[in-house]
Amino acid sequence: MVTQFVLRTDKKDSVGRCPVHLVVYFDGVRLKCATGEKCKPADWNASRQEFRKSYPLPDDANALLARLTNDALAWWRKLRAEGEAPTVAGLRVALRPASVPEAVVVE
């Protein structure tokens, strides 16, 4: 499995920010998924595939990219163990697990 982060400069918004996509290669299958992060091309280091220090809170954003890589790897291992084929929908679910509802306190 190979993971890459790509800045989609062809999808700039009105402010000039571009979305960062995760591209995952599984045994000849390529899956793409948006990370939810956007930045200007000047704030992206393409060779290191991470945010530059000029990006607001770069350490947090780079930690998110590392977490996404780890989640994709764990999902891929689970798929291989079960003998299932990877899908984009499955990748999205693995990267954005359902949030746990907050506990209701009864007074």
NORDA-V917692 format. One record per pair of residues at least 24 apart in sequence whose ideal C-beta (glycine too) atoms are under 10 Angstrom apart, sorted by the first residue. I is the first residue (numbers start at 0). J is the second residue. Records with the same first field share a line. If there is no record, write none. Layout:
BEGIN
I: J, J
END
This chain:
BEGIN
0: 24, 25, 26, 28, 68, 71, 72, 74, 75, 76, 78, 79, 85
1: 25, 29
2: 48, 64, 67, 68, 69, 71, 72, 75
3: 29, 31, 48, 68
4: 34, 36, 43, 45, 47, 48, 49, 50, 61, 64, 67, 68
5: 31, 34, 43, 45, 48
6: 36, 37, 38, 39, 40, 42, 43, 44, 45, 48, 50
7: 31, 33, 37
8: 39, 40, 43, 45
10: 37
11: 37, 39, 40
12: 37
14: 39
15: 39, 40, 41
16: 40, 42
17: 42, 43
19: 43, 48, 49, 50, 60, 63, 64, 67
21: 48, 64, 67, 68, 70, 71, 90, 94
23: 67, 68, 71, 72, 74, 75, 85, 87, 90, 94
24: 85
25: 71, 74, 75, 78, 79, 84, 85, 90
26: 75, 79, 84, 85
28: 84, 85, 86, 87
29: 85, 87
30: 71, 75, 85, 86, 87, 88, 89, 90, 91
31: 87, 90
32: 67, 71, 87, 88, 90, 91, 93, 94, 95
33: 91, 94
34: 60, 63, 64, 67, 94, 95
35: 63, 67, 94, 95
36: 60, 61, 63, 64, 67
66: 94
67: 93, 94, 95
68: 94
70: 94, 95, 96
END
